[in-house]
């Protein structure tokens, strides 16, 4: 028997260092790589056997794994195309030379159309060398289909390799024997290997049989990928079962998106939009959890940018042949192919949400109650998709007492209305009780009630919709006179001149607690309200900023008085006769306006004292 010992055709030490420390995130990847190679070998044999029937396997195709605890070895055998002496030297003796890639290139050079069933995974050529992360010696016994001689390739991954004729293999295929390192003993445990097979290679299209340390053998992978089927062949129950097992959720999906994209960018996606929000939906560190596969081989679920952050609740898989299998997470994150897939899938999700909104608005609103706050993050962050997101966003209409779209609002605007009016508040109950709404309700003008913290931020990024500016009714001075059905408006009932003395006196009483005092054109039943000045922030945004920064003090607001309210009229009449009561009343009006905006009085004790004084004088 002739044994040939050869040097590697590259600086093996440096290359293997790259493989271990750069191309792979963890050691367990070795099993994924070897199983992928075995699957490729079987696929090659099936493909070439279509031309040369002598190459076909007369028995069943499959992959077998044997664990030997005594010898501390793992054997991975396949019934694939196999390698002869020159193949072993070329494929395993040269680092970063992929037989799979060369095979495809030869087909392309021959202008041979690639069969869609020729599902070849490896593209980079270093997958086999991941074995040395867990093994200090690797033996490869292989016999090429159509030949009578098998060969043994052996190496420690450092000093080179040897190739010698071998007689133990009687059929075509390859067996890889890993002699495990001391720190890799976990991989001779049956449960560990089963877990890795299910995690990475469950959907490889060939049965994987594991013979454990007890000598018992069993097929441990499903050998089927639901997403590779045509949607017409998959039932709703199949989708639901896959969604629940894949995501760990127990609800039924709100939307299922299953399609295949072909052409220059080829990928299959099976995505699910849940019905119920996960408990950690609003955690700052939560990322999207889509699973990335390359030709049915699991790569990772830890790429947080497979979808935009505002779609982090989506679940499912993406499978593409357009990526190299043997690349690191860092390389994948910067992949232009993944960027294109992300863009295509995001558009598809938005399209499906648009369809759902039109066909089933009632259920869409239930979905929106759970996920709308997250989707609205996209209005703030995702400039590219903002216009489409605005179309699927639901906002609460005060006039209609239900969720509507911005387009619904625009379609129902009053004839002379030029703005889309909104009110931001802490919650819906507080918003509905707000004095800011009074004039709009009286004149039949709708106001959108925004109650999510993100609302204050995204409206700043959306100056208008359908050429209509978004206007905060708690910040801007709005003239409603053109909408009034009456010839007289609150301003005409009581002129600024009538209350000029009261305004000046109240300014003196309140001092720097307010930035200005003026008569209101929108109040109808409340005596006063606070609004932000031209450069100020409204109460709701200041509340959010204070929660983030306790040292933030906010800005003084403008106090608007209702000239038609009896209390304001009596205050005006009592300026000369009961100045103390007017002073206390002015303070109470300010604190009352703060309370109606969801704030506490500046000084609860002083506020109670002022209330007591006013009640004493009233009695």
C-alpha positions in Angstrom: 0.0 0.0 0.0 1.4 3.4 -1.1 0.9 6.3 1.3 1.4 9.8 -0.2 2.2 12.5 2.2 1.8 16.1 0.9 1.9 19.6 2.0 -1.2 21.8 1.9 -1.3 24.3 -0.9 -1.8 27.2 1.4 -0.5 28.5 4.8 -2.8 26.1 6.6 -2.1 27.5 10.1 -3.2 31.0 9.1 -6.2 29.8 7.1 -7.5 27.6 9.9 -7.1 30.5 12.3 -9.3 32.5 10.0 -11.8 29.7 9.8 -12.0 29.2 13.6 -11.9 32.8 14.7 -13.5 34.7 11.8 -15.7 32.7 9.5 -17.7 30.9 12.3 -19.4 32.2 15.3 -19.2 29.0 17.3 -17.8 25.5 17.2 -21.1 23.7 16.7 -21.2 24.9 13.1 -18.9 22.0 12.1 -21.9 19.6 12.0 -23.9 21.9 9.9 -21.0 22.2 7.4 -20.4 18.4 7.1 -24.0 17.5 6.8 -24.4 20.2 4.1 -21.4 18.7 2.2 -22.9 15.3 2.5 -26.2 16.6 1.1 -24.4 18.2 -1.8 -22.6 15.0 -2.6 -25.9 13.1 -2.8 -27.5 15.8 -5.0 -24.5 15.7 -7.3 -24.8 11.9 -7.7 -28.5 12.2 -8.4 -27.9 14.9 -11.0 -25.1 13.3 -12.8 -26.9 10.0 -12.7 -29.6 11.5 -15.0 -27.0 11.4 -17.8 -25.0 8.3 -16.7 -27.3 5.8 -15.1 -24.3 3.8 -13.8 -23.7 6.5 -11.3 -27.1 6.3 -9.6 -27.3 4.7 -6.2 -29.2 1.4 -6.3 -30.2 1.7 -2.7 -31.6 4.5 -0.6 -29.9 7.9 -0.4 -29.2 9.2 3.1 -26.7 10.4 5.7 -25.6 8.3 8.7 -24.0 9.6 11.9 -22.3 7.2 14.4 -21.1 8.3 17.8 -18.4 6.2 19.5 -17.9 7.3 23.1 -15.0 4.9 23.7 -12.8 6.1 20.8 -14.2 9.7 21.1 -15.1 9.8 17.4 -18.0 10.9 15.2 -18.5 9.3 11.8 -20.6 11.1 9.1 -21.3 8.9 6.1 -23.2 9.7 2.9 -24.2 7.8 -0.3 -23.1 10.7 -2.5 -20.8 11.0 -5.6 -17.6 10.3 -3.6 -14.0 11.4 -4.4 -11.1 9.6 -5.9 -7.4 10.3 -5.2 -7.1 13.4 -7.3 -10.4 14.8 -6.1 -9.3 14.4 -2.5 -6.0 16.2 -3.2 -7.8 19.0 -5.1 -10.9 19.4 -2.8 -9.3 18.8 0.6 -5.7 19.6 0.0 -6.4 23.1 -1.1 -8.0 25.4 1.4 -10.8 27.6 0.1 -11.4 25.7 -3.1 -15.0 24.6 -3.2 -15.8 21.5 -5.2 -19.4 22.6 -5.3 -18.5 26.0 -6.8 -16.2 24.4 -9.4 -19.0 21.9 -10.3 -21.4 24.7 -10.9 -18.8 26.7 -12.9 -18.2 23.7 -15.1 -21.9 23.4 -15.8 -22.1 27.1 -16.7 -19.1 26.9 -19.0 -20.7 24.0 -20.8 -23.8 26.1 -21.1 -25.6 23.3 -19.4 -28.8 24.6 -17.8 -28.7 24.2 -14.0 -31.5 21.9 -12.9 -33.7 23.6 -10.2 -33.5 20.4 -8.2 -29.7 20.5 -8.1 -29.7 22.1 -4.7 -26.0 22.8 -3.9 -25.1 24.5 -0.7 -21.4 25.1 -0.4 -20.0 28.0 -2.3 -17.0 29.2 -0.3 -14.8 26.2 0.1 -13.9 26.2 3.7 -16.8 24.3 5.3 -14.9 21.0 5.6 -12.1 22.7 7.6 -14.5 23.7 10.4 -14.0 20.1 11.5 -10.6 21.2 13.0 -12.4 23.4 15.5 -13.5 20.2 17.3 -11.1 17.6 16.0 -7.3 17.2 16.3 -7.4 14.6 13.5 -9.8 14.1 10.6 -10.0 11.0 8.4 -11.9 10.9 5.1 -12.7 7.6 3.5 -14.2 8.0 0.0 -15.0 6.0 -3.1 -16.1 7.8 -6.2 -19.2 6.5 -8.0 -18.3 4.4 -11.0 -14.9 3.3 -9.6 -13.7 0.3 -7.7 -11.1 1.9 -5.4 -11.6 3.8 -2.2 -9.1 6.1 -0.6 -8.2 7.4 2.9 -7.4 11.1 3.3 -6.0 11.9 6.8 -4.7 15.1 8.4 -4.2 16.9 11.7 -4.9 20.2 10.0 -1.4 21.5 10.7 1.4 19.5 9.1 -0.2 18.5 5.9 -2.2 15.4 4.8 -1.8 11.9 3.5 -3.7 9.9 0.9 -3.6 6.1 0.7 -5.6 3.4 -1.0 -8.3 1.9 1.4 -10.3 -1.2 1.3 -13.0 -0.8 3.9 -15.5 1.1 1.8 -17.4 -1.2 -0.6 -19.9 1.4 -2.0 -19.7 4.9 -3.4 -19.8 7.8 -1.0 -17.8 9.4 1.7 -17.2 8.9 5.5 -15.7 11.7 7.6 -14.3 10.5 10.9 -13.6 13.2 13.5 -11.2 12.4 16.4 -12.5 14.9 18.9 -10.3 17.2 21.0 -10.5 17.0 24.8 -12.5 20.3 25.0 -15.1 18.9 22.5 -16.4 16.0 24.5 -19.9 17.5 24.5 -20.2 16.3 20.8 -20.1 12.6 21.7 -23.4 13.0 23.6 -26.5 11.7 21.7 -28.7 14.6 22.9 -26.3 17.3 21.8 -25.9 15.9 18.3 -29.7 15.5 18.0 -30.2 19.1 19.1 -27.7 20.4 16.5 -29.3 18.3 13.7 -32.7 19.7 14.5 -31.4 23.2 14.8 -29.3 23.4 11.6 -30.1 20.5 9.3 -33.7 19.4 10.0 -34.9 20.4 6.5 -32.0 18.9 4.5 -33.9 16.8 1.9 -32.2 13.5 2.8 -32.8 11.4 5.9 -30.2 11.7 8.6 -29.8 8.5 10.7 -28.1 8.8 14.1 -26.6 5.7 15.7 -26.1 6.7 19.4 -23.8 5.4 22.1 -26.4 2.7 22.9 -26.3 1.3 19.4 -29.8 2.3 18.5 -30.4 4.0 15.2 -33.2 6.4 14.2 -33.9 9.1 11.6 -33.7 12.4 13.5 -34.5 15.0 10.9 -37.8 15.8 9.2 -36.2 15.9 5.7 -39.0 18.2 4.6 -39.2 22.0 4.4 -42.7 23.3 4.4 -41.7 26.5 2.6 -40.4 24.6 -0.4 -44.0 23.4 -1.2 -46.4 25.3 -3.3 -48.8 27.3 -1.2 -51.8 25.5 -2.8 -50.4 22.3 -1.3 -50.2 23.6 2.2 -53.3 23.8 4.4 -54.1 26.5 7.0 -53.6 23.9 9.7 -50.1 23.1 8.3 -49.2 26.8 8.4 -50.6 27.3 11.9 -48.7 24.2 13.2 -45.5 25.4 11.6 -45.9 28.9 12.9 -46.5 27.7 16.5 -43.6 25.3 16.5 -41.3 27.8 14.8 -42.2 30.8 16.9 -43.2 29.4 20.2 -46.5 31.3 20.0 -49.9 29.7 20.6 -52.1 32.1 18.6 -53.1 31.7 15.0 -51.3 34.0 12.5 -53.0 37.2 11.5 -51.4 37.1 8.1 -49.4 34.3 6.3 -47.1 35.3 3.5 -45.6 32.5 1.5 -44.1 33.2 -1.9 -41.0 32.6 -4.0 -39.0 35.2 -5.8 -37.1 34.2 -8.9 -34.7 35.9 -11.3 -31.5 37.7 -10.4 -32.5 37.6 -6.7 -33.9 34.2 -5.7 -35.4 33.5 -2.3 -38.4 31.9 -0.6 -40.1 33.4 2.3 -42.6 32.0 4.7 -43.6 34.8 7.1 -46.2 35.1 9.8 -47.7 38.2 11.3 -49.0 37.3 14.7 -52.4 38.1 16.2 -51.1 38.6 19.7 -48.3 40.8 20.8 -45.3 39.0 22.6 -44.7 40.2 26.1 -41.3 41.7 25.2 -42.5 43.6 22.1 -41.5 47.0 23.5 -38.1 46.0 24.9 -35.5 48.3 23.5 -33.1 45.4 22.6 -35.7 43.2 20.9 -34.8 42.4 17.3 -36.5 40.7 14.5 -36.3 36.9 14.8 -36.6 35.6 11.3 -34.6 32.5 10.5 -32.2 32.6 7.6 -31.6 29.4 5.6 -29.4 28.8 2.6 -30.8 26.0 0.5 -32.7 24.6 3.5 -29.7 24.7 5.8 -30.2 26.9 8.9 -27.7 29.7 9.2 -28.9 32.0 11.9 -31.9 33.7 13.7 -29.6 36.4 15.1 -29.6 38.8 12.3 -31.6 41.7 13.7 -31.8 43.6 10.5 -33.5 41.0 8.2 -36.5 43.2 8.6 -36.9 46.8 9.8 -37.2 47.3 13.6 -40.9 48.3 13.3 -41.5 44.7 11.9 -39.8 43.0 14.8 -42.9 41.0 15.6 -42.8 39.1 12.3 -41.9 35.4 12.5 -40.9 32.9 9.9 -38.0 32.0 7.5 -36.1 33.2 4.5 -34.3 30.7 2.3 -32.0 31.8 -0.5 -29.3 30.1 -2.7 -27.8 33.6 -3.4 -25.6 33.6 -0.3 -22.5 31.7 0.6 -23.0 29.2 3.3 -19.6 29.6 5.0 -19.7 33.2 6.0 -19.8 34.9 9.4 -22.6 36.8 10.9 -20.7 40.0 10.5 -20.3 39.4 6.7 -24.0 38.6 6.4 -25.0 41.8 8.1 -23.3 43.8 5.4 -24.5 41.6 2.5 -26.0 43.5 -0.4 -28.1 40.4 -1.2 -29.7 40.5 2.2 -30.3 44.2 1.8 -32.2 43.5 -1.4 -34.2 40.7 0.2 -35.1 42.9 3.2 -36.4 45.6 0.9 -38.5 43.2 -1.1 -40.0 41.5 1.9 -40.8 44.8 3.6 -42.7 45.9 0.6 -44.5 42.6 0.5 -45.5 42.8 4.2 -46.9 46.4 3.7 -48.8 45.2 0.7 -50.4 42.4 2.6 -51.3 44.7 5.5 -52.9 47.1 3.0 -55.0 44.3 1.6 -56.1 43.2 5.1 -57.1 46.7 6.0 -59.3 47.0 3.0 -60.9 43.5 3.3 -61.2 43.2 7.0 -61.0 46.5 8.8 -62.6 45.2 12.0 -59.9 42.5 12.6 -57.2 44.9 11.3 -58.2 47.3 14.1 -57.8 44.6 16.7 -54.4 43.9 15.2 -53.6 47.6 15.3 -54.4 47.8 19.0 -51.6 45.3 19.6 -49.0 46.3 17.1 -49.8 49.8 15.9 -47.5 51.5 18.4 -44.6 49.5 16.9 -45.5 50.1 13.3 -45.7 53.8 14.0 -42.0 53.7 15.0 -41.5 53.2 11.2 -43.2 56.6 10.6 -40.4 58.1 12.6 -37.4 56.0 11.6 -38.1 54.6 8.1 -38.1 57.4 5.6 -38.1 55.1 2.6 -41.4 53.4 3.6 -43.1 56.3 5.4 -45.6 57.1 2.8 -46.9 53.6 2.6 -46.9 53.3 6.4 -49.1 56.4 6.6 -51.6 54.6 4.5 -51.9 51.6 6.8 -51.8 53.5 10.0 -55.0 53.8 12.1 -55.6 56.9 14.2 -58.5 57.5 16.6 -61.2 59.9 15.4 -62.9 61.9 18.1 -65.9 62.7 15.9 -66.4 59.2 14.7 -65.3 57.5 18.0 -63.3 54.9 16.1 -60.0 54.2 14.3 -59.7 55.6 10.8 -56.9 56.2 8.3 -55.5 59.6 7.4 -57.1 59.2 4.0 -60.5 58.7 5.7 -59.9 61.9 7.7 -59.0 63.9 4.5 -62.0 62.5 2.6 -64.4 63.8 5.3 -62.8 67.2 6.0 -65.0 70.2 6.1 -65.3 72.3 3.0 -63.0 75.1 4.2 -60.7 73.0 6.3 -57.1 73.3 5.4 -55.4 71.3 8.2 -55.5 67.8 9.7 -56.1 68.5 13.4 -54.7 66.3 16.2 -54.4 66.2 19.9 -51.6 64.3 21.7 -52.5 63.0 25.1 -51.5 60.4 27.7 -54.5 58.2 27.1 -57.8 58.2 25.3 -59.9 59.0 28.4 -57.8 62.1 29.1 -57.9 63.1 25.5 -61.7 62.9 25.2 -62.1 65.1 28.3 -59.7 67.8 27.1 -60.9 71.4 26.8 -58.9 71.7 23.6 -61.6 69.7 21.8 -64.6 72.0 22.7 -64.6 74.4 19.8 -63.8 71.7 17.2 -66.7 69.5 18.5 -69.1 72.4 18.5 -68.2 73.2 14.9 -68.2 69.5 13.7 -64.5 69.5 13.0 -62.8 66.1 13.6 -59.7 65.8 15.7 -57.4 62.8 15.7 -56.5 61.6 19.2 -52.9 60.4 19.5 -52.1 58.5 22.7 -48.9 56.6 22.0 -45.6 58.1 23.1 -44.2 57.7 19.6 -46.9 59.9 18.2 -45.2 63.1 19.4 -42.1 62.1 17.5 -43.4 60.8 14.2 -45.7 63.8 13.6 -42.6 66.0 13.6 -41.3 63.9 10.7 -44.6 64.1 8.7 -45.3 67.8 8.0 -48.3 67.0 5.8 -50.5 64.2 4.3 -52.2 64.7 1.0 -51.0 68.3 1.0 -52.7 68.9 4.3 -50.5 70.1 7.2 -50.8 68.2 10.5 -51.7 70.8 13.2 -51.7 70.3 17.0 -54.7 71.9 18.6 -52.8 72.2 21.9 -49.9 74.1 20.3 -51.2 76.3 17.5 -53.7 79.2 17.7 -56.5 78.0 15.5 -59.2 80.3 14.1 -62.5 78.4 14.0 -64.6 81.3 13.0 -64.9 80.2 9.4 -66.5 76.9 10.5 -69.0 78.5 12.9 -72.7 78.3 11.9 -73.5 81.3 14.0 -72.7 84.8 12.8 -71.3 85.6 16.3 -68.2 83.9 17.6 -66.9 83.9 21.2 -64.5 86.7 20.2 -67.3 88.9 18.9 -69.3 88.3 22.1 -66.6 89.7 24.2 -63.8 91.7 22.7 -60.2 91.8 23.8 -60.8 95.4 25.0 -63.5 94.2 27.4 -61.1 91.9 29.2 -57.9 93.9 28.8 -57.8 94.8 32.5 -58.4 91.2 33.5 -55.7 90.0 31.2 -53.1 92.5 32.6 -54.1 91.7 36.2 -53.9 87.9 35.7 -50.5 88.3 34.1 -49.3 90.2 37.1 -50.7 87.5 39.4 -49.3 84.5 37.6 -46.0 86.1 36.6 -43.5 83.7 34.9 -45.8 80.7 35.5 -47.3 81.5 32.0 -45.7 83.0 28.9 -48.8 84.9 27.9 -52.6 85.2 28.6 -55.1 85.7 25.8 -58.8 85.2 25.1 -59.7 81.9 23.5 -61.6 81.4 20.2 -62.1 77.6 20.7 -63.3 77.1 24.3 -67.0 76.7 24.8 -67.6 75.1 28.2 -64.3 75.2 30.1 -63.2 78.5 31.6 -59.5 78.1 30.6 -56.9 76.0 28.9 -53.1 76.0 28.5 -51.5 75.9 25.0 -47.9 75.8 23.9 -46.4 79.0 22.5 -45.0 79.3 19.0 -41.7 77.8 19.9 -42.9 75.7 22.9 -43.7 72.1 23.4 -47.1 70.8 24.4 -47.8 69.1 27.7 -47.7 65.5 26.4 -44.3 65.8 24.8 -42.9 67.5 27.9 -44.3 64.7 30.0 -42.4 62.2 27.9 -39.2 64.3 28.1 -39.5 64.6 31.8 -39.9 60.8 32.2 -36.6 60.5 30.2 -34.8 63.3 32.1 -36.1 64.2 35.5 -34.1 67.5 35.4 -36.1 68.8 32.4 -38.3 71.6 33.6 -40.4 72.3 30.6 -41.5 75.7 29.2 -44.1 78.2 30.3 -47.4 77.9 28.5 -50.0 80.4 27.2 -53.2 80.6 29.3 -56.3 81.1 27.3 -59.5 82.3 29.0 -63.0 81.6 27.8 -64.6 85.1 27.4 -68.1 83.6 27.3 -67.8 81.6 30.5 -69.6 82.9 33.6 -66.6 82.5 35.8 -64.4 84.7 33.6 -67.2 87.3 33.4 -67.5 87.4 37.2 -63.7 87.6 37.6 -63.7 90.6 35.3 -66.5 92.2 37.3 -64.8 91.6 40.6 -61.4 93.1 39.7 -62.0 96.2 41.8 -64.3 94.8 44.5 -62.6 91.5 45.4 -59.0 91.4 44.3 -58.0 88.6 46.6 -60.6 86.2 45.3 -59.6 87.1 41.7 -56.0 86.3 42.6 -56.9 82.9 44.1 -59.2 82.2 41.2 -56.5 83.0 38.6 -54.1 80.5 40.4 -56.8 77.9 40.5 -57.6 78.3 36.8 -53.9 77.8 36.0 -53.7 74.6 38.1 -57.1 73.4 36.8 -55.8 73.7 33.2 -52.7 71.7 34.2 -54.9 69.0 35.7 -57.0 68.8 32.5 -53.8 68.2 30.6 -52.8 65.3 32.8 -50.4 67.2 35.1 -50.4 67.7 38.9 -50.6 71.2 40.5 -47.2 72.8 41.0 -47.9 73.0 44.7 -50.8 70.8 45.9 -50.8 72.3 49.3 -51.1 75.9 48.0 -53.7 74.8 45.5 -55.8 73.3 48.3 -55.4 76.5 50.3 -56.5 78.7 47.3 -59.5 76.4 46.7 -60.5 76.8 50.4 -60.3 80.6 50.2 -62.5 80.8 47.2 -65.1 78.5 48.7 -65.1 80.5 52.0 -65.7 83.7 50.0 -68.5 82.0 48.0 -70.3 81.0 51.2 
